[in-house]
């Protein structure tokens, strides 16, 4: 079974991805940064590398360049919680096999890694065949016959693999005629394989997507790149667009001239729907919080990710100032005598441990230096795919604080 290396600075993500892949039978090693990953690559052989784009000290894209110097053909899958067009373009230029946004589901990572491992195995099979041909040139006729059969069997195995693949796998000539397509074309686009073969690829794409692919291929050709990755809209047999994430590779002949193109296309309709729902929910959340009469904060990784318009009235800092605080800097808004216990309460809440208080009165420090008594109610939430703490702040007074004591649960 293929051996996989996962590189991510978040222990929870490393463990989750490791369990997903181990359940599918893969051998999995993990590293927390690029330096640990390169050390493992120097000691062991891996078939696929999965790395976060954002890593401490050295980014995932920089790590990919370093890996390419050691092993130019190993498939590398990039994941990121904050995907951008620039990072995707840079990843494609560097030769990434795929680019997955967080949160990464079990089906997505297992399918992508399995496809990458198959490509790796095919590369090694072809390389091994080439070595054997070189070693037996004096028996060329017999060897050609033997290897032709092996290639036919390999192609048959490849076809069996592609026929069962979830993603649509296709090959087109340089002129754009469909030479091969697997059964996924029927599920994604409603076309039968027999009907799809021999047609022009442009029949399956919307006009904007055709131009986008042409432009991307031209740019990649001039940069001497081997593949491109982009989102396009395929045309379903009923005429409706089907959004897909496509990876297109150049197939060159012995002369180096591009003779054909191979592609893998994944239907991302569900992902698009989820992204739209997420945007709607975030908009609804903002609408609700902007009408609230109490302060609302979202704290993640010791940093304020969100603050509503009430918080500046309590604390004296603007929303932009609070969200620009460095990790841990927000404690300057807490009374020095309350900091240690509040941090402990935050840790317990985040880790879902026992002994945390659902509500209590604490002393904040206003920007001008005077104390402010506030009641804090909090809960653990999932914010953009990761754990965070949602905090509600309600005005209180010194009497309420004195009555409960900082460590006592409030009666209110």
Secondary structure as a PSIPRED ss2 file (coil, helix, strand):
# PSIPRED VFORMAT (PSIPRED V4.0)

   1 X C   1.000  0.000  0.000
   2 X C   1.000  0.000  0.000
   3 X E   0.000  0.000  1.000
   4 X E   0.000  0.000  1.000
   5 X E   0.000  0.000  1.000
   6 X E   0.000  0.000  1.000
   7 X E   0.000  0.000  1.000
   8 X C   1.000  0.000  0.000
   9 X C   1.000  0.000  0.000
  10 X C   1.000  0.000  0.000
  11 X H   0.000  1.000  0.000
  12 X H   0.000  1.000  0.000
  13 X H   0.000  1.000  0.000
  14 X H   0.000  1.000  0.000
  15 X H   0.000  1.000  0.000
  16 X H   0.000  1.000  0.000
  17 X H   0.000  1.000  0.000
  18 X H   0.000  1.000  0.000
  19 X H   0.000  1.000  0.000
  20 X H   0.000  1.000  0.000
  21 X H   0.000  1.000  0.000
  22 X H   0.000  1.000  0.000
  23 X H   0.000  1.000  0.000
  24 X C   1.000  0.000  0.000
  25 X C   1.000  0.000  0.000
  26 X C   1.000  0.000  0.000
  27 X E   0.000  0.000  1.000
  28 X E   0.000  0.000  1.000
  29 X E   0.000  0.000  1.000
  30 X E   0.000  0.000  1.000
  31 X E   0.000  0.000  1.000
  32 X C   1.000  0.000  0.000
  33 X C   1.000  0.000  0.000
  34 X H   0.000  1.000  0.000
  35 X H   0.000  1.000  0.000
  36 X H   0.000  1.000  0.000
  37 X H   0.000  1.000  0.000
  38 X H   0.000  1.000  0.000
  39 X H   0.000  1.000  0.000
  40 X H   0.000  1.000  0.000
  41 X H   0.000  1.000  0.000
  42 X H   0.000  1.000  0.000
  43 X H   0.000  1.000  0.000
  44 X C   1.000  0.000  0.000
  45 X C   1.000  0.000  0.000
  46 X C   1.000  0.000  0.000
  47 X C   1.000  0.000  0.000
  48 X E   0.000  0.000  1.000
  49 X E   0.000  0.000  1.000
  50 X E   0.000  0.000  1.000
  51 X E   0.000  0.000  1.000
  52 X E   0.000  0.000  1.000
  53 X C   1.000  0.000  0.000
  54 X C   1.000  0.000  0.000
  55 X C   1.000  0.000  0.000
  56 X C   1.000  0.000  0.000
  57 X C   1.000  0.000  0.000
  58 X C   1.000  0.000  0.000
  59 X C   1.000  0.000  0.000
  60 X H   0.000  1.000  0.000
  61 X H   0.000  1.000  0.000
  62 X H   0.000  1.000  0.000
  63 X H   0.000  1.000  0.000
  64 X H   0.000  1.000  0.000
  65 X H   0.000  1.000  0.000
  66 X H   0.000  1.000  0.000
  67 X H   0.000  1.000  0.000
  68 X H   0.000  1.000  0.000
  69 X H   0.000  1.000  0.000
  70 X H   0.000  1.000  0.000
  71 X C   1.000  0.000  0.000
  72 X C   1.000  0.000  0.000
  73 X C   1.000  0.000  0.000
  74 X C   1.000  0.000  0.000
  75 X E   0.000  0.000  1.000
  76 X E   0.000  0.000  1.000
  77 X E   0.000  0.000  1.000
  78 X E   0.000  0.000  1.000
  79 X E   0.000  0.000  1.000
  80 X E   0.000  0.000  1.000
  81 X C   1.000  0.000  0.000
  82 X C   1.000  0.000  0.000
  83 X C   1.000  0.000  0.000
  84 X C   1.000  0.000  0.000
  85 X H   0.000  1.000  0.000
  86 X H   0.000  1.000  0.000
  87 X H   0.000  1.000  0.000
  88 X H   0.000  1.000  0.000
  89 X H   0.000  1.000  0.000
  90 X H   0.000  1.000  0.000
  91 X H   0.000  1.000  0.000
  92 X H   0.000  1.000  0.000
  93 X H   0.000  1.000  0.000
  94 X C   1.000  0.000  0.000
  95 X C   1.000  0.000  0.000
  96 X C   1.000  0.000  0.000
  97 X C   1.000  0.000  0.000
  98 X E   0.000  0.000  1.000
  99 X E   0.000  0.000  1.000
 100 X E   0.000  0.000  1.000
 101 X E   0.000  0.000  1.000
 102 X C   1.000  0.000  0.000
 103 X C   1.000  0.000  0.000
 104 X C   1.000  0.000  0.000
 105 X C   1.000  0.000  0.000
 106 X H   0.000  1.000  0.000
 107 X H   0.000  1.000  0.000
 108 X H   0.000  1.000  0.000
 109 X H   0.000  1.000  0.000
 110 X H   0.000  1.000  0.000
 111 X H   0.000  1.000  0.000
 112 X H   0.000  1.000  0.000
 113 X H   0.000  1.000  0.000
 114 X H   0.000  1.000  0.000
 115 X H   0.000  1.000  0.000
 116 X H   0.000  1.000  0.000
 117 X H   0.000  1.000  0.000
 118 X H   0.000  1.000  0.000
 119 X H   0.000  1.000  0.000
 120 X H   0.000  1.000  0.000
 121 X H   0.000  1.000  0.000
 122 X H   0.000  1.000  0.000
 123 X H   0.000  1.000  0.000
 124 X H   0.000  1.000  0.000
 125 X H   0.000  1.000  0.000
 126 X H   0.000  1.000  0.000
 127 X H   0.000  1.000  0.000
 128 X H   0.000  1.000  0.000
 129 X H   0.000  1.000  0.000
 130 X H   0.000  1.000  0.000
 131 X H   0.000  1.000  0.000
 132 X H   0.000  1.000  0.000
 133 X H   0.000  1.000  0.000
 134 X H   0.000  1.000  0.000
 135 X H   0.000  1.000  0.000
 136 X C   1.000  0.000  0.000
 137 X H   0.000  1.000  0.000
 138 X H   0.000  1.000  0.000
 139 X H   0.000  1.000  0.000
 140 X H   0.000  1.000  0.000
 141 X H   0.000  1.000  0.000
 142 X H   0.000  1.000  0.000
 143 X H   0.000  1.000  0.000
 144 X H   0.000  1.000  0.000
 145 X H   0.000  1.000  0.000
 146 X H   0.000  1.000  0.000
 147 X H   0.000  1.000  0.000
 148 X H   0.000  1.000  0.000
 149 X H   0.000  1.000  0.000
 150 X H   0.000  1.000  0.000
 151 X H   0.000  1.000  0.000
 152 X H   0.000  1.000  0.000
 153 X H   0.000  1.000  0.000
 154 X H   0.000  1.000  0.000
 155 X H   0.000  1.000  0.000
 156 X H   0.000  1.000  0.000
 157 X H   0.000  1.000  0.000
 158 X H   0.000  1.000  0.000
 159 X H   0.000  1.000  0.000
 160 X H   0.000  1.000  0.000
 161 X H   0.000  1.000  0.000
 162 X H   0.000  1.000  0.000
 163 X H   0.000  1.000  0.000
 164 X C   1.000  0.000  0.000
 165 X C   1.000  0.000  0.000
 166 X C   1.000  0.000  0.000
 167 X C   1.000  0.000  0.000
 168 X E   0.000  0.000  1.000
 169 X E   0.000  0.000  1.000
 170 X E   0.000  0.000  1.000
 171 X E   0.000  0.000  1.000
 172 X E   0.000  0.000  1.000
 173 X E   0.000  0.000  1.000
 174 X C   1.000  0.000  0.000
 175 X C   1.000  0.000  0.000
 176 X C   1.000  0.000  0.000
 177 X E   0.000  0.000  1.000
 178 X E   0.000  0.000  1.000
 179 X E   0.000  0.000  1.000
 180 X E   0.000  0.000  1.000
 181 X E   0.000  0.000  1.000
 182 X C   1.000  0.000  0.000
 183 X C   1.000  0.000  0.000
 184 X H   0.000  1.000  0.000
 185 X H   0.000  1.000  0.000
 186 X H   0.000  1.000  0.000
 187 X H   0.000  1.000  0.000
 188 X H   0.000  1.000  0.000
 189 X H   0.000  1.000  0.000
 190 X C   1.000  0.000  0.000
 191 X C   1.000  0.000  0.000
 192 X C   1.000  0.000  0.000
 193 X H   0.000  1.000  0.000
 194 X H   0.000  1.000  0.000
 195 X H   0.000  1.000  0.000
 196 X H   0.000  1.000  0.000
 197 X C   1.000  0.000  0.000
 198 X C   1.000  0.000  0.000
 199 X C   1.000  0.000  0.000
 200 X E   0.000  0.000  1.000
 201 X H   0.000  1.000  0.000
 202 X H   0.000  1.000  0.000
 203 X H   0.000  1.000  0.000
 204 X H   0.000  1.000  0.000
 205 X E   0.000  0.000  1.000
 206 X C   1.000  0.000  0.000
 207 X H   0.000  1.000  0.000
 208 X H   0.000  1.000  0.000
 209 X H   0.000  1.000  0.000
 210 X H   0.000  1.000  0.000
 211 X H   0.000  1.000  0.000
 212 X H   0.000  1.000  0.000
 213 X H   0.000  1.000  0.000
 214 X H   0.000  1.000  0.000
 215 X H   0.000  1.000  0.000
 216 X H   0.000  1.000  0.000
 217 X H   0.000  1.000  0.000
 218 X H   0.000  1.000  0.000
 219 X H   0.000  1.000  0.000
 220 X H   0.000  1.000  0.000
 221 X H   0.000  1.000  0.000
 222 X H   0.000  1.000  0.000
 223 X C   1.000  0.000  0.000
 224 X C   1.000  0.000  0.000
 225 X C   1.000  0.000  0.000
 226 X C   1.000  0.000  0.000
 227 X E   0.000  0.000  1.000
 228 X E   0.000  0.000  1.000
 229 X E   0.000  0.000  1.000
 230 X E   0.000  0.000  1.000
 231 X E   0.000  0.000  1.000
 232 X E   0.000  0.000  1.000
 233 X E   0.000  0.000  1.000
 234 X E   0.000  0.000  1.000
 235 X E   0.000  0.000  1.000
 236 X C   1.000  0.000  0.000
 237 X C   1.000  0.000  0.000
 238 X C   1.000  0.000  0.000
 239 X C   1.000  0.000  0.000
 240 X C   1.000  0.000  0.000
 241 X E   0.000  0.000  1.000
 242 X E   0.000  0.000  1.000
 243 X E   0.000  0.000  1.000
 244 X E   0.000  0.000  1.000
 245 X E   0.000  0.000  1.000
 246 X E   0.000  0.000  1.000
 247 X E   0.000  0.000  1.000
 248 X E   0.000  0.000  1.000
 249 X E   0.000  0.000  1.000
 250 X E   0.000  0.000  1.000
 251 X E   0.000  0.000  1.000
 252 X E   0.000  0.000  1.000
 253 X C   1.000  0.000  0.000
 254 X C   1.000  0.000  0.000
 255 X C   1.000  0.000  0.000
 256 X C   1.000  0.000  0.000
 257 X C   1.000  0.000  0.000
 258 X E   0.000  0.000  1.000
 259 X E   0.000  0.000  1.000
 260 X E   0.000  0.000  1.000
 261 X E   0.000  0.000  1.000
 262 X E   0.000  0.000  1.000
 263 X E   0.000  0.000  1.000
 264 X E   0.000  0.000  1.000
 265 X E   0.000  0.000  1.000
 266 X E   0.000  0.000  1.000
 267 X E   0.000  0.000  1.000
 268 X C   1.000  0.000  0.000
 269 X H   0.000  1.000  0.000
 270 X H   0.000  1.000  0.000
 271 X H   0.000  1.000  0.000
 272 X H   0.000  1.000  0.000
 273 X H   0.000  1.000  0.000
 274 X H   0.000  1.000  0.000
 275 X H   0.000  1.000  0.000
 276 X H   0.000  1.000  0.000
 277 X H   0.000  1.000  0.000
 278 X H   0.000  1.000  0.000
 279 X H   0.000  1.000  0.000
 280 X H   0.000  1.000  0.000
 281 X H   0.000  1.000  0.000
 282 X H   0.000  1.000  0.000
 283 X H   0.000  1.000  0.000
 284 X H   0.000  1.000  0.000
 285 X H   0.000  1.000  0.000
 286 X H   0.000  1.000  0.000
 287 X H   0.000  1.000  0.000
 288 X H   0.000  1.000  0.000
 289 X H   0.000  1.000  0.000
 290 X H   0.000  1.000  0.000
 291 X C   1.000  0.000  0.000
 292 X C   1.000  0.000  0.000
 293 X C   1.000  0.000  0.000
 294 X C   1.000  0.000  0.000
 295 X E   0.000  0.000  1.000
 296 X E   0.000  0.000  1.000
 297 X E   0.000  0.000  1.000
 298 X E   0.000  0.000  1.000
 299 X E   0.000  0.000  1.000
 300 X E   0.000  0.000  1.000
 301 X C   1.000  0.000  0.000
 302 X C   1.000  0.000  0.000
 303 X E   0.000  0.000  1.000
 304 X E   0.000  0.000  1.000
 305 X E   0.000  0.000  1.000
 306 X E   0.000  0.000  1.000
 307 X E   0.000  0.000  1.000
 308 X C   1.000  0.000  0.000
 309 X C   1.000  0.000  0.000
 310 X C   1.000  0.000  0.000
 311 X H   0.000  1.000  0.000
 312 X H   0.000  1.000  0.000
 313 X H   0.000  1.000  0.000
 314 X H   0.000  1.000  0.000
 315 X H   0.000  1.000  0.000
 316 X C   1.000  0.000  0.000
 317 X C   1.000  0.000  0.000
 318 X C   1.000  0.000  0.000
 319 X H   0.000  1.000  0.000
 320 X H   0.000  1.000  0.000
 321 X H   0.000  1.000  0.000
 322 X H   0.000  1.000  0.000
 323 X H   0.000  1.000  0.000
 324 X C   1.000  0.000  0.000
 325 X C   1.000  0.000  0.000
 326 X C   1.000  0.000  0.000
 327 X C   1.000  0.000  0.000
 328 X C   1.000  0.000  0.000
 329 X H   0.000  1.000  0.000
 330 X H   0.000  1.000  0.000
 331 X H   0.000  1.000  0.000
 332 X H   0.000  1.000  0.000
 333 X H   0.000  1.000  0.000
 334 X E   0.000  0.000  1.000
 335 X C   1.000  0.000  0.000
 336 X C   1.000  0.000  0.000
 337 X C   1.000  0.000  0.000
 338 X C   1.000  0.000  0.000
 339 X H   0.000  1.000  0.000
 340 X H   0.000  1.000  0.000
 341 X H   0.000  1.000  0.000
 342 X H   0.000  1.000  0.000
 343 X H   0.000  1.000  0.000
 344 X H   0.000  1.000  0.000
 345 X H   0.000  1.000  0.000
 346 X H   0.000  1.000  0.000
 347 X H   0.000  1.000  0.000
 348 X H   0.000  1.000  0.000
 349 X H   0.000  1.000  0.000
 350 X H   0.000  1.000  0.000
 351 X H   0.000  1.000  0.000
 352 X C   1.000  0.000  0.000
 353 X C   1.000  0.000  0.000
 354 X C   1.000  0.000  0.000
 355 X C   1.000  0.000  0.000
 356 X C   1.000  0.000  0.000
 357 X C   1.000  0.000  0.000
 358 X C   1.000  0.000  0.000
 359 X E   0.000  0.000  1.000
 360 X E   0.000  0.000  1.000
 361 X E   0.000  0.000  1.000
 362 X E   0.000  0.000  1.000
 363 X E   0.000  0.000  1.000
 364 X E   0.000  0.000  1.000
 365 X E   0.000  0.000  1.000
 366 X C   1.000  0.000  0.000
 367 X C   1.000  0.000  0.000
 368 X C   1.000  0.000  0.000
 369 X C   1.000  0.000  0.000
 370 X C   1.000  0.000  0.000
 371 X E   0.000  0.000  1.000
 372 X E   0.000  0.000  1.000
 373 X E   0.000  0.000  1.000
 374 X E   0.000  0.000  1.000
 375 X E   0.000  0.000  1.000
 376 X E   0.000  0.000  1.000
 377 X E   0.000  0.000  1.000
 378 X E   0.000  0.000  1.000
 379 X E   0.000  0.000  1.000
 380 X E   0.000  0.000  1.000
 381 X E   0.000  0.000  1.000
 382 X E   0.000  0.000  1.000
 383 X E   0.000  0.000  1.000
 384 X C   1.000  0.000  0.000
 385 X C   1.000  0.000  0.000
 386 X E   0.000  0.000  1.000
 387 X E   0.000  0.000  1.000
 388 X E   0.000  0.000  1.000
 389 X E   0.000  0.000  1.000
 390 X E   0.000  0.000  1.000
 391 X E   0.000  0.000  1.000
 392 X E   0.000  0.000  1.000
 393 X E   0.000  0.000  1.000
 394 X E   0.000  0.000  1.000
 395 X E   0.000  0.000  1.000
 396 X C   1.000  0.000  0.000
 397 X C   1.000  0.000  0.000
 398 X H   0.000  1.000  0.000
 399 X H   0.000  1.000  0.000
 400 X H   0.000  1.000  0.000
 401 X H   0.000  1.000  0.000
 402 X H   0.000  1.000  0.000
 403 X H   0.000  1.000  0.000
 404 X H   0.000  1.000  0.000
 405 X C   1.000  0.000  0.000
 406 X C   1.000  0.000  0.000
 407 X C   1.000  0.000  0.000
 408 X C   1.000  0.000  0.000
 409 X C   1.000  0.000  0.000
 410 X C   1.000  0.000  0.000
 411 X C   1.000  0.000  0.000
 412 X C   1.000  0.000  0.000
